[in-house]
Amino acid sequence: SALRTTETYKLLAGEVEGYPSPRLEDELYEASPRTLLTKLQGLAETVERVIVVGHEPVMSSLAHMLDDQRGPGSGNLSLGIPTATAVVLDVPVEWAELERQSATVRAVLRPSED
């Protein structure tokens, strides 16, 4: 529910039709990677895509924890990620089965340095 994360989501969603309204959850503001994992495990199996917007070092720690080290985007997530970076994960398991090393980093999208 932090102002910066809600603004980031608005930038991501833009005017794109079909982007869902964000679900703001105050208890996630200071959540650990493990707490976020538990939240993801509780998603309905009908959910196909999730966007989690948050702060460092929690976001890179969560991605590193989930990463199976098999994808082209794997690498130095344990070192953190710069502001405005997105980590795209493929999750081939049911949400309830999501655990350490059960997802593959498809890409790490960094902001342009132009």
DSSP file (Angstrom, degrees, kcal/mol; ACC not computed):
  #  RESIDUE AA STRUCTURE BP1 BP2  ACC     N-H-->O    O-->H-N    N-H-->O    O-->H-N    TCO  KAPPA ALPHA  PHI   PSI    X-CA   Y-CA   Z-CA
    1    1 A S              0   0    0      0, 0.0    25,-0.1     0, 0.0    23,-0.1   0.000 360.0 360.0 360.0   4.3    0.0    0.0    0.0
    2    2 A A     >  -     0   0    0      1,-0.1     4,-2.3    24,-0.0     5,-0.2  -0.353 360.0-122.9 -64.3 144.0    3.1    2.3   -0.1
    3    3 A L  H  > S+     0   0    0      1,-0.2     4,-2.4     2,-0.2     5,-0.2   0.896 109.9  52.6 -54.7 -44.6    2.6    5.3   -2.3
    4    4 A R  H  > S+     0   0    0      1,-0.2     4,-2.1     2,-0.2    -1,-0.2   0.882 109.7  47.7 -64.5 -38.1    5.7    4.4   -4.5
    5    5 A T  H  > S+     0   0    0     -3,-0.2     4,-2.3     2,-0.2    -1,-0.2   0.891 111.4  50.1 -71.6 -36.7    4.5    0.9   -5.2
    6    6 A T  H  X S+     0   0    0     -4,-2.3     4,-2.0     2,-0.2    -2,-0.2   0.890 111.6  49.1 -67.1 -37.0    1.0    2.1   -6.1
    7    7 A E  H  X S+     0   0    0     -4,-2.4     4,-1.9    -5,-0.2    -2,-0.2   0.890 109.6  52.4 -66.5 -38.7    2.5    4.6   -8.5
    8    8 A T  H  X S+     0   0    0     -4,-2.1     4,-2.2     1,-0.2    -2,-0.2   0.918 108.4  50.5 -62.1 -43.6    4.7    1.9  -10.0
    9    9 A Y  H  X S+     0   0    0     -4,-2.3     4,-3.0     1,-0.2     5,-0.3   0.913 107.7  53.1 -62.0 -41.4    1.7   -0.3  -10.6
   10   10 A K  H  X S+     0   0    0     -4,-2.0     4,-2.8     1,-0.2    -1,-0.2   0.884 108.5  50.7 -61.2 -37.9   -0.1    2.6  -12.3
   11   11 A L  H  < S+     0   0    0     -4,-1.9    -1,-0.2     2,-0.2    -2,-0.2   0.897 112.8  46.5 -65.2 -40.0    2.9    3.1  -14.6
   12   12 A L  H  < S+     0   0    0     -4,-2.2    -2,-0.2     1,-0.2    -1,-0.2   0.935 118.2  40.5 -65.5 -46.9    2.8   -0.7  -15.4
   13   13 A A  H >< S+     0   0    0     -4,-3.0     3,-2.5     1,-0.2    -2,-0.2   0.865  81.6 158.8 -73.1 -37.1   -0.9   -0.8  -16.0
   14   14 A G  T 3< S-     0   0    0     -4,-2.8    -1,-0.2    -5,-0.3    -2,-0.1  -0.203  76.2 -37.0  50.1-133.9   -1.1    2.5  -17.9
   15   15 A E  T 3  S+     0   0    0     -4,-0.1     2,-0.3    -3,-0.1    -1,-0.3   0.093  94.8 142.0-105.5  19.3   -4.2    2.7  -20.0
   16   16 A V    X   -     0   0    0     -3,-2.5     3,-1.3    -4,-0.1     2,-0.2  -0.469  51.9-126.7 -69.4 124.1   -4.0   -1.0  -20.9
   17   17 A E  T 3  S+     0   0    0     -2,-0.3    -1,-0.1     1,-0.2    -2,-0.1  -0.467  91.0  30.9 -69.0 139.1   -7.4   -2.6  -21.0
   18   18 A G  T 3  S+     0   0    0      1,-0.3    -1,-0.2    -2,-0.2    -2,-0.1   0.248  77.5 133.5  97.7 -13.1   -7.7   -5.7  -18.9
   19   19 A Y    <   -     0   0    0     -3,-1.3    -1,-0.3    -6,-0.2    -6,-0.0  -0.566  56.9-125.8 -68.1 128.4   -5.2   -4.8  -16.2
   20   20 A P        -     0   0    0      0, 0.0    -1,-0.1     0, 0.0     3,-0.1  -0.322  25.2 -96.4 -72.5 158.3   -6.9   -5.5  -12.9
   21   21 A S        -     0   0    0      1,-0.1     2,-0.0    -8,-0.0     0, 0.0  -0.502  51.9-101.2 -66.8 142.6   -7.3   -3.0  -10.2
   22   22 A P        -     0   0    0      0, 0.0     2,-0.7     0, 0.0    -1,-0.1  -0.358  23.8-137.2 -68.3 147.7   -4.5   -3.4   -7.7
   23   23 A R        -     0   0    0     -3,-0.1     2,-0.4     2,-0.0     0, 0.0  -0.921  21.4-155.5-104.2 109.4   -5.2   -5.2   -4.4
   24   24 A L        -     0   0    0     -2,-0.7     2,-0.5   -23,-0.1   -18,-0.0  -0.728  12.6-176.3 -91.3 130.0   -3.5   -3.2   -1.7
   25   25 A E    >   -     0   0    0     -2,-0.4     3,-2.0     1,-0.1     4,-0.3  -0.915  15.3-161.0-132.0 106.0   -2.7   -5.1    1.5
   26   26 A D  G >  S+     0   0    0     -2,-0.5     3,-1.8     1,-0.3     4,-0.3   0.820  88.7  64.2 -54.2 -36.2   -1.1   -3.1    4.3
   27   27 A E  G 3  S+     0   0    0      1,-0.3     3,-0.3     2,-0.1    -1,-0.3   0.674  95.1  61.0 -67.3 -14.5    0.3   -6.2    6.1
   28   28 A L  G X  S+     0   0    0     -3,-2.0     3,-1.5     1,-0.2    -1,-0.3   0.584  77.7  90.2 -85.7  -9.6    2.6   -6.8    3.1
   29   29 A Y  T <  S+     0   0    0     -3,-1.8    -1,-0.2    -4,-0.3    26,-0.2   0.892 105.0  21.4 -55.0 -43.3    4.4   -3.5    3.5
   30   30 A E  T 3  S+     0   0    0     -4,-0.3    -1,-0.3    -3,-0.3    -2,-0.1   0.019  96.3 142.3-112.4  26.5    7.0   -5.0    5.8
   31   31 A A    <   -     0   0    0     -3,-1.5    -3,-0.1     1,-0.1    27,-0.1  -0.311  46.0-129.1 -71.2 150.3    6.5   -8.6    4.7
   32   32 A S     >  -     0   0    0      1,-0.1     4,-2.2    29,-0.0     5,-0.2  -0.468  30.4-103.3 -86.7 165.9    9.4  -11.1    4.3
   33   33 A P  H  > S+     0   0    0      0, 0.0     4,-2.3     0, 0.0     5,-0.1   0.888 124.8  54.1 -56.2 -38.5   10.0  -13.1    1.2
   34   34 A R  H  > S+     0   0    0      2,-0.2     4,-2.3     1,-0.2     5,-0.1   0.886 106.5  51.0 -64.2 -39.3    8.6  -16.1    3.0
   35   35 A T  H  > S+     0   0    0      2,-0.2     4,-2.0     1,-0.2    -1,-0.2   0.907 110.9  48.4 -64.7 -41.9    5.4  -14.2    3.9
   36   36 A L  H  X S+     0   0    0     -4,-2.2     4,-2.5     2,-0.2    -2,-0.2   0.891 109.2  53.5 -65.2 -38.6    4.9  -13.2    0.2
   37   37 A L  H  X S+     0   0    0     -4,-2.3     4,-2.5     1,-0.2    -2,-0.2   0.929 107.9  50.4 -59.8 -45.5    5.5  -16.9   -0.8
   38   38 A T  H  X S+     0   0    0     -4,-2.3     4,-0.9     1,-0.2    -1,-0.2   0.894 109.4  51.5 -59.9 -40.4    2.7  -17.9    1.6
   39   39 A K  H >< S+     0   0    0     -4,-2.0     3,-0.6     1,-0.2    -1,-0.2   0.919 110.6  48.0 -62.5 -44.4    0.4  -15.3    0.1
   40   40 A L  H >< S+     0   0    0     -4,-2.5     3,-1.7     1,-0.2    -2,-0.2   0.882 105.9  58.1 -64.0 -38.5    1.2  -16.6   -3.4
   41   41 A Q  H 3< S+     0   0    0     -4,-2.5    -1,-0.2     1,-0.3    -2,-0.2   0.748 101.8  57.6 -63.0 -23.0    0.5  -20.2   -2.3
   42   42 A G  T << S+     0   0    0     -4,-0.9    -1,-0.3    -3,-0.6    -2,-0.2   0.421  80.2 117.3 -89.0   1.1   -3.0  -19.1   -1.2
   43   43 A L  S <  S-     0   0    0     -3,-1.7    53,-0.2    -4,-0.2    52,-0.1  -0.356  75.5-100.8 -68.2 149.2   -4.0  -17.8   -4.7
   44   44 A A    >   -     0   0    0      1,-0.1     3,-1.9    51,-0.1    -1,-0.1  -0.417  26.8-123.0 -65.8 144.2   -6.9  -19.5   -6.4
   45   45 A E  T 3  S+     0   0    0      1,-0.3    -1,-0.1    -2,-0.1    -2,-0.1   0.648 109.1  69.0 -67.0 -13.5   -5.8  -22.0   -9.1
   46   46 A T  T 3  S+     0   0    0      2,-0.0     2,-0.4     0, 0.0    -1,-0.3   0.639  75.6 102.2 -77.0 -14.0   -7.8  -20.0  -11.6
   47   47 A V    <   +     0   0    0     -3,-1.9    48,-0.1     1,-0.2     3,-0.1  -0.584  45.7 176.2 -73.4 123.5   -5.3  -17.2  -11.3
   48   48 A E        +     0   0    0     -2,-0.4     2,-0.4     1,-0.3    -1,-0.2   0.758  61.8  26.9-100.1 -30.0   -3.0  -17.2  -14.3
   49   49 A R        -     0   0    0      2,-0.0     2,-0.4     0, 0.0    -1,-0.3  -0.991  59.2-173.3-139.0 143.8   -0.9  -14.1  -13.8
   50   50 A V        -     0   0    0     -2,-0.4     2,-0.5    -3,-0.1   -10,-0.0  -0.998   9.5-159.6-135.9 138.6    0.2  -12.1  -10.8
   51   51 A I        -     0   0    0     -2,-0.4     2,-0.6     2,-0.0    -2,-0.0  -0.982   9.5-169.5-116.7 120.7    2.1   -8.9  -10.5
   52   52 A V        -     0   0    0     -2,-0.5     2,-0.5     2,-0.0    -2,-0.0  -0.952   3.2-169.3-110.3 119.5    3.8   -8.3   -7.2
   53   53 A V        +     0   0    0     -2,-0.6     2,-0.3    33,-0.0   -48,-0.1  -0.937  28.2 125.0-110.8 125.5    5.1   -4.7   -6.8
   54   54 A G        -     0   0    0     -2,-0.5     2,-0.2   -50,-0.1   -25,-0.1  -0.869  49.3 -78.7-160.4-167.8    7.4   -4.1   -3.8
   55   55 A H     >  -     0   0    0     -2,-0.3     4,-1.8   -26,-0.2     3,-0.4  -0.611  52.3 -64.0-108.6 163.0   10.7   -2.9   -2.5
   56   56 A E  T  4 S+     0   0    0      1,-0.3    -1,-0.1     2,-0.2    27,-0.0  -0.592 105.5  21.6 -82.9 149.8   14.2   -4.2   -2.2
   57   57 A P  T  > S+     0   0    0      0, 0.0     4,-2.0     0, 0.0    -1,-0.3  -0.973 119.6  59.4 -91.1   7.3   15.6   -6.4   -0.9
   58   58 A V  H  > S+     0   0    0     -3,-0.4     4,-2.6     1,-0.2    -2,-0.2   0.903 102.9  51.8 -64.6 -42.7   12.4   -8.4   -0.5
   59   59 A M  H  X S+     0   0    0     -4,-1.8     4,-2.4     1,-0.2    -1,-0.2   0.935 113.5  42.0 -64.2 -46.6   11.6   -8.6   -4.2
   60   60 A S  H  > S+     0   0    0      1,-0.2     4,-2.7     2,-0.2    -1,-0.2   0.864 113.9  53.9 -68.7 -33.2   15.0   -9.9   -5.3
   61   61 A S  H  X S+     0   0    0     -4,-2.0     4,-2.3     2,-0.2    -2,-0.2   0.911 109.8  47.2 -65.7 -41.6   15.1  -12.3   -2.3
   62   62 A L  H  X S+     0   0    0     -4,-2.6     4,-2.2     2,-0.2    -2,-0.2   0.943 114.1  46.9 -63.2 -47.7   11.7  -13.7   -3.3
   63   63 A A  H  X S+     0   0    0     -4,-2.4     4,-1.9     1,-0.2    -2,-0.2   0.918 113.2  49.0 -60.7 -43.8   12.7  -14.1   -6.9
   64   64 A H  H  < S+     0   0    0     -4,-2.7    -1,-0.2     1,-0.2    -2,-0.2   0.899 110.4  51.4 -62.7 -40.7   16.0  -15.7   -5.8
   65   65 A M  H  < S+     0   0    0     -4,-2.3    36,-2.4     1,-0.2    -1,-0.2   0.893 115.6  41.0 -63.9 -40.1   14.2  -18.1   -3.5
   66   66 A L  H  < S+     0   0    0     -4,-2.2    37,-2.5    34,-0.3    36,-0.3   0.743  91.3 107.7 -80.1 -24.1   11.8  -19.2   -6.2
   67   67 A D  B  <  -a  103   0A   0     -4,-1.9    37,-0.2    -5,-0.2    34,-0.1  -0.321  52.1-162.5 -65.5 128.5   14.4  -19.4   -9.0
   68   68 A D        -     0   0    0     35,-2.1    -1,-0.1    -2,-0.1    36,-0.1   0.392  39.0-122.9 -89.0   3.2   15.4  -22.9  -10.1
   69   69 A Q  S    S+     0   0    0     34,-0.2    35,-0.1     1,-0.1    -2,-0.1   0.698  86.4 103.9  65.6  22.3   18.5  -21.5  -11.8
   70   70 A R        +     0   0    0      3,-0.0    34,-0.1     0, 0.0    -1,-0.1   0.599  56.6  86.6-106.5 -15.0   17.5  -23.0  -15.2
   71   71 A G  S >  S-     0   0    0      1,-0.1     3,-1.4    36,-0.0    35,-0.1  -0.406  83.6-114.8 -91.2 163.8   16.3  -19.9  -17.0
   72   72 A P  T 3  S+     0   0    0      0, 0.0    34,-0.2     0, 0.0    -1,-0.1   0.714 115.3  57.4 -65.9 -20.1   18.1  -17.4  -19.1
   73   73 A G  T 3  S+     0   0    0     32,-1.6    33,-0.2    15,-0.1    34,-0.1   0.495  82.3 109.7 -89.7  -3.1   17.2  -14.7  -16.5
   74   74 A S    <   +     0   0    0     -3,-1.4     2,-0.3    31,-0.4    34,-0.1  -0.250  43.3  85.1 -66.7 159.5   18.9  -16.6  -13.6
   75   75 A G  S    S+     0   0    0    -11,-0.0     3,-0.5     0, 0.0     2,-0.1  -0.853  83.3  12.4 156.4-116.7   22.0  -15.1  -12.2
   76   76 A N  S >  S+     0   0    0     -2,-0.3     3,-1.9     1,-0.2     4,-0.3  -0.076  71.0 126.1 -96.0  34.2   22.8  -12.5   -9.6
   77   77 A L  G >   +     0   0    0      1,-0.3     3,-1.9     2,-0.2    -1,-0.2   0.818  68.7  66.7 -60.4 -29.3   19.4  -12.0   -8.0
   78   78 A S  G 3  S+     0   0    0     -3,-0.5    -1,-0.3     1,-0.3    -2,-0.1   0.703  94.9  58.7 -65.9 -16.6   20.9  -12.7   -4.6
   79   79 A L  G <  S-     0   0    0     -3,-1.9    -1,-0.3     1,-0.3    -2,-0.2   0.503 116.8-111.4 -87.9  -5.2   22.9   -9.5   -5.1
   80   80 A G    <   -     0   0    0     -3,-1.9    -1,-0.3    -4,-0.3    -2,-0.1  -0.255  25.4 -98.7  98.6 170.4   19.6   -7.5   -5.4
   81   81 A I        -     0   0    0     -2,-0.1   -21,-0.1    -3,-0.1     3,-0.1  -0.960  32.8-107.3-130.7 149.4   18.0   -5.6   -8.3
   82   82 A P    >   -     0   0    0      0, 0.0     3,-1.3     0, 0.0    -2,-0.0  -0.256  51.5 -76.2 -70.5 161.9   18.0   -1.9   -9.2
   83   83 A T  T 3  S+     0   0    0      1,-0.2     3,-0.1    27,-0.0   -28,-0.1  -0.254 118.1  21.1 -53.0 141.9   15.0    0.3   -8.8
   84   84 A A  T 3  S+     0   0    0      1,-0.3     2,-0.4    -3,-0.1    -1,-0.2   0.659  89.9 139.4  69.9  19.9   12.3   -0.2  -11.5
   85   85 A T    <   -     0   0    0     -3,-1.3     2,-0.4    25,-0.1    -1,-0.3  -0.760  38.2-154.0 -93.5 140.9   13.6   -3.7  -12.4
   86   86 A A  E     -B  109   0B   0     23,-2.6    23,-3.2    -2,-0.4     2,-0.5  -0.939   3.6-156.3-114.8 137.3   11.1   -6.4  -13.1
   87   87 A V  E     -B  108   0B   0     -2,-0.4     2,-0.6    21,-0.2    21,-0.2  -0.965  11.0-154.9-111.1 121.5   11.7  -10.1  -12.7
   88   88 A V  E     -B  107   0B   0     19,-3.1    18,-2.7    -2,-0.5    19,-1.4  -0.862  13.7-170.3-101.2 121.9    9.5  -12.3  -14.8
   89   89 A L  E     -B  105   0B   0     -2,-0.6     2,-0.5    16,-0.3    16,-0.2  -0.907  18.4-145.5-114.4 138.5    9.0  -15.8  -13.5
   90   90 A D  E     -B  104   0B   0     14,-3.1    14,-2.5    -2,-0.4    -2,-0.0  -0.899  15.4-161.7 -95.1 129.0    7.3  -18.9  -15.1
   91   91 A V        +     0   0    0     -2,-0.5    12,-0.2    12,-0.2     4,-0.1  -0.898  13.5 177.5-115.4 100.4    5.5  -20.9  -12.5
   92   92 A P        +     0   0    0      0, 0.0     2,-0.2     0, 0.0    -1,-0.1   0.384  59.9  71.4 -86.6   5.6    4.9  -24.4  -13.8
   93   93 A V  S    S-     0   0    0      9,-0.3     5,-0.1     1,-0.1     2,-0.1  -0.709  94.9 -86.5-114.5 166.7    3.3  -25.7  -10.6
   94   94 A E    >>  -     0   0    0     -2,-0.2     3,-1.4     1,-0.1     4,-0.5  -0.395  43.7-112.8 -64.9 150.3    0.0  -25.1   -8.8
   95   95 A W  G >4 S+     0   0    0      1,-0.3     3,-1.5     2,-0.2    -1,-0.1   0.894 118.3  56.4 -54.3 -42.0    0.1  -22.0   -6.6
   96   96 A A  G 34 S+     0   0    0      1,-0.3    -1,-0.3   -53,-0.2   -55,-0.1   0.742 107.8  49.6 -63.3 -22.4   -0.4  -24.2   -3.5
   97   97 A E  G <4 S+     0   0    0     -3,-1.4    -1,-0.3     2,-0.1    -2,-0.2   0.425  78.9 126.2 -96.2  -1.1    2.8  -26.2   -4.6
   98   98 A L    <<  +     0   0    0     -3,-1.5     2,-0.3    -4,-0.5   -57,-0.1  -0.392  33.5 143.0 -61.7 129.0    4.9  -23.1   -5.1
   99   99 A E    >   -     0   0    0    -33,-0.1     3,-1.5    -2,-0.1     4,-0.1  -0.871  53.9 -38.8-153.0-180.0    8.1  -23.5   -3.1
  100  100 A R  T 3  S+     0   0    0     -2,-0.3   -34,-0.3     1,-0.3   -35,-0.1  -0.223 125.5   3.0 -49.9 135.9   11.8  -22.8   -3.2
  101  101 A Q  T 3  S+     0   0    0    -36,-2.4    -1,-0.3   -37,-0.2   -34,-0.2   0.785  95.1 118.3  55.9  34.5   13.3  -23.4   -6.6
  102  102 A S    <   +     0   0    0     -3,-1.5     2,-0.3   -36,-0.3    -9,-0.3   0.302  63.0  59.2-111.0   9.3    9.9  -24.2   -8.2
  103  103 A A  B    S-a   67   0A   0    -37,-2.5   -35,-2.1   -12,-0.2     2,-0.5  -0.907  72.8-132.2-132.1 161.4    9.8  -21.4  -10.7
  104  104 A T  E     -B   90   0B   0    -14,-2.5   -14,-3.1    -2,-0.3     2,-0.7  -0.956  18.7-126.3-118.6 130.2   12.1  -20.3  -13.6
  105  105 A V  E     -B   89   0B   0     -2,-0.5   -32,-1.6   -16,-0.2   -31,-0.4  -0.643  26.8-179.3 -73.9 114.2   13.3  -16.8  -14.2
  106  106 A R  E     -     0   0B   0    -18,-2.7     2,-0.3    -2,-0.7    -1,-0.2   0.868  63.1 -13.1 -81.1 -40.1   12.3  -16.0  -17.7
  107  107 A A  E     -B   88   0B   0    -19,-1.4   -19,-3.1   -34,-0.1     2,-0.5  -0.993  45.6-142.8-160.6 152.7   13.7  -12.5  -17.8
  108  108 A V  E     -B   87   0B   0     -2,-0.3     2,-0.7   -21,-0.2   -21,-0.2  -0.976  26.5-158.8-118.3 112.5   15.1   -9.7  -15.7
  109  109 A L  E     -B   86   0B   0    -23,-3.2   -23,-2.6    -2,-0.5    -2,-0.0  -0.827   9.4-170.7-101.3 112.1   13.9   -6.4  -17.2
  110  110 A R        -     0   0    0     -2,-0.7   -25,-0.1   -25,-0.2   -26,-0.1  -0.699  31.0 -96.8-100.5 151.6   16.0   -3.4  -16.3
  111  111 A P        -     0   0    0      0, 0.0    -1,-0.1     0, 0.0     2,-0.1  -0.332  47.6 -97.9 -65.1 149.2   15.1    0.2  -17.0
  112  112 A S        -     0   0    0      1,-0.1     0, 0.0     2,-0.0     0, 0.0  -0.365  20.8-147.6 -64.6 143.6   16.7    1.7  -20.1
  113  113 A E              0   0    0      1,-0.2    -1,-0.1    -3,-0.1     0, 0.0   0.142 360.0 360.0 -99.1  18.9   19.8    3.8  -19.5
  114  114 A D              0   0    0      0, 0.0    -1,-0.2     0, 0.0    -2,-0.0   0.480 360.0 360.0 -69.7 360.0   19.0    6.2  -22.3
